[in-house]
Amino acid sequence: MQGFLITDIFGTTPAVHAMNDRLGGSLFIIDPYDGIAQNFTNETAAYQHFQQHVGVNRYADIIAGYLSQAANKDQILIGFSVGASALWRCLTQQPPKSLQGKSLQTAALLFYGSQIRHMPVSVPCVPTNIVLPCSEPHFSISALATSLVDVENVNVTNSEYLHGFMNELSDNFDRQGYQQYLAQLQALMK
């Protein structure tokens, strides 16, 4: 199985590498900054930098480029926050040819991709599990979940944690939530 870990606005960090190690160390890490560590001081700085220099659409193009070069074998795609939103765009609006019409076992797991709410509701080209946070300050999680619940190839999970719970650099990091979902990811990787 080939795996991709698609980062959030912080990009590649020691925490991302530690997660990859805990998942067997074989995931290819895709980040918005071409692997160059950014060392942001806080989430606001990371968000502003991402918006000014990359954006969701460009990040989706970066991801699509990597996925189009992927080997022709089973894949697991794991995206976080803006990485999840950009991956959703790839899977629904411009699926890479490497993912179209294949009999491969490919699945996507998207954690708290809040920008999905701004994109058309479409059927992803691979089975996709979306893990939503328990709440968001700027929109209704239940409305987003309702819009996705009947979409083919989509499974929605409402977590009890806040946006960013899987990222040690996030103000909303939650060790219990991290351990819970890391165990699920480890089971998927077997």
N, C-alpha and C positions, 0 to 999 in steps of 0.2 A: 504494500500500500504506500502511496505517495501522499504526503501531507503538507499543507500550507497553513502557516499561522500568520494572519493578517492583522497588523497592529493598529492601535488607535492613534490619536494625535501626538502622543509622546514618541512614537517611532520605536526603534530598536533600543532597548534598555537592558541593564543586567537582569531585571525582573522578567523580561520577555525570554531571555536566554535561560534563566532558571526554570521557567515554565516549560520551555522546549526540552530541557534536560529531564524534567519530571515526566514528560510524555515520551521519553525514549531517545530524545536528542536527534531525531531524524526529520523533523519538520523543516521545510524551507520557510524562512521568515521573509515576509513582504512588508515593507514599511514605506511611508510617503516620502522619505528623505534619502532614498537610495543607500540605506545602510549606514549613513553618517549619523553618529550620535549627536543629539541636540542639547542635552543637559538643560532642559527648561527649569525655571525656578518654581513654577506653579502651573496649574491647569489653565488659567487665563492666558498666560504667556504662550503656552503650547497651542491653545485654540487660536489665538490671534495669528501666530506664525503659520499654522496650517491654513487658515483662511486666506492669508495674504499670499502665500507661496505655492499652495497646492490646490486645495478645494476638493470636494467630493468627486466631481466629474473627472478631473485629472487623475485622482487616485484610482478611480474605477478603470481608467485607461491603463495605468501602471499595472494594476492587478490583472487585467485582461491580457496584457502583454506576457506576463509570466505564465498565466494559465494556458495561453496558446502554445507555449513551448513545452508544456508538461508532457511527460512520458505517457504513453497509451496504456495506462493501468489504473487500478482502483485508486480513488483519491478521497481525502477528507479535507474539507476547507473550513477553517475556523477563523472567524472575524470578530473583532471587538470594536464597539462604538462606531466611529467613522469608518473603520475598516469593514465592519459588518454592513454599514449602509452602502459603501462603495461596492462591496461584493454583491449585495442585493441587486444593484444596478447592473452589474456584469451578468448575473444569472437570469435576469428578467428582461433587460432591454437590449443587451448586446452580448449574448452568450458566445464565448470563444468557440471556434470550430472544434477544438479538442474536447469540448463537453457536449456537443450537439450530436444527437442520433447514435450515441455509443451504447453498447450493452454493458458498459462498465458499472461497477458499484461505486458511485460517487455520491457523497452527501456533504451538506453544508450545515454548519452550526454557527449561528449569528447571535452574538451577545449584545444586548441593548443598543441596537442600531437605530437610534432615534430619528435620523434623517430619512428613514424609510417612509415616514409619514408624508414626505414631500414628493414622493415618487409614485408613478402610476401603479395601481395594484395589478400585477401581472403574475402569470404562472412561471416560477423558476424552472430552469431546465434540468435541475437535479433536486432530489428530496432535500428540503431545507427546514431545519428546526430553528425557530426564533425564540430566544430567551429574553423576555422583557423584564425591565426592572419593576419594582412594586409601585413606583410613582415617578413622575417627571414634573418639574415645576412649570414648564411652558406648554404642556399639552396633556390630553387625556390618554393614559395608557389603555383604558378599557375601549375607547373609540378606535385606537390603532389595532388592538387585538380583535375587535369585532370586524374590522375591515379585512383582516387576514384569515379569519377562522375558516372560511369556506373556500379558500384558494387551494386548488389542486397542488400537490407536492409540498404543502406547507403545514407544519405543526407549530403551534404557538404554546409556549410555556410561560406562565406568569411566575416569576421568582419572588421571593420575599426580601430581596436586596435592592439597593439603589444603583443607579447608573454608575459604572466604574468599579463595582465590587470585586472584579477579577484583577484589577491593576493596583499593585502596591503603591504606586505614585499618586493614585486618585484619593481625593478627600473622602470618597465613599468606599474605599477598600474595606472588605469584610472578610476576615480570615476564615470564618465558618463557611460562608458562601463560596469562597475560593476553594477550600478543601472539598466541599460537596461537589462542585462542578468539575474540579480537576479530576476527581475520582471517576466521574462520568466520561470525561475525555480520555482518561487512561483506559477505560473499558472499551471505548470505540477504537482505540489504536491497536488493540490486540487482534 
